[in-house]
Amino acid sequence: MTTALTWQKSSFSGGGTGDDCVELALPTTPPTSIHLRESDTPTTVLTTTPTALHALLTILKNGNGLPG
């Protein structure tokens, strides 16, 4: 059985009903995966693990490993 996801907009989206933000959804319990999508293309969903997303965000935040 598939459970519908509850999507939340990023706090950086500026609120409102715009279609230019990132949305995140977590399965009920336990959160073994995280789902991400762009508001303007809601049928395209990226699914990852909390560990992998944390690693990506850490790299982006620190600027490590990115081409110059």
C-alpha positions as CSV (number, residue, x, y, z in Angstrom):
1,M,0.0,0.0,0.0
2,T,1.3,3.5,-0.9
3,T,0.8,6.3,1.5
4,A,0.4,9.9,0.1
5,L,3.3,12.2,1.0
6,T,2.8,15.5,2.7
7,W,5.0,18.1,0.9
8,Q,6.5,21.1,2.7
9,K,7.9,24.1,0.9
10,S,11.4,25.4,1.7
11,S,11.5,28.3,4.1
12,F,13.6,30.0,1.4
13,S,10.7,29.9,-1.1
14,G,9.2,33.1,0.2
15,G,5.9,31.4,1.1
16,G,2.8,32.1,-0.9
17,T,1.6,29.9,-3.7
18,G,4.5,30.4,-6.1
19,D,5.8,27.5,-8.2
20,D,9.5,28.3,-7.8
21,C,10.6,26.5,-4.7
22,V,11.9,23.2,-3.4
23,E,9.6,20.9,-1.5
24,L,10.4,18.1,0.9
25,A,8.4,15.1,2.1
26,L,9.3,12.5,4.7
27,P,7.6,9.1,4.9
28,T,5.6,8.6,8.2
29,T,8.0,6.5,10.3
30,P,10.8,5.8,10.3
31,P,12.3,8.4,7.9
32,T,14.6,6.1,5.9
33,S,14.2,8.2,2.8
34,I,13.7,11.8,2.0
35,H,11.8,13.0,-1.1
36,L,12.6,16.3,-2.9
37,R,10.9,18.0,-5.8
38,E,10.7,21.3,-7.6
39,S,7.3,23.0,-7.3
40,D,7.0,23.7,-11.0
41,T,7.6,20.0,-11.9
42,P,5.9,18.0,-9.0
43,T,6.0,14.7,-10.9
44,T,9.8,14.6,-10.9
45,V,10.9,13.4,-7.4
46,L,14.4,12.8,-6.1
47,T,14.5,10.2,-3.3
48,T,17.6,9.9,-1.1
49,T,18.6,9.0,2.4
50,P,19.1,11.4,5.3
51,T,22.8,10.5,5.4
52,A,23.3,11.2,1.7
53,L,21.4,14.5,1.8
54,H,23.3,15.6,4.9
55,A,26.6,14.9,3.1
56,L,25.4,16.9,0.0
57,L,24.3,19.9,2.0
58,T,27.5,19.9,4.0
59,I,29.6,19.9,0.8
60,L,27.5,22.7,-0.7
61,K,27.5,24.7,2.5
62,N,31.3,24.4,2.9
63,G,32.1,24.7,-0.9
64,N,34.2,21.5,-0.7
65,G,34.7,19.4,-3.7
66,L,32.9,21.7,-6.2
67,P,34.6,22.7,-9.5
68,G,35.9,26.2,-9.6
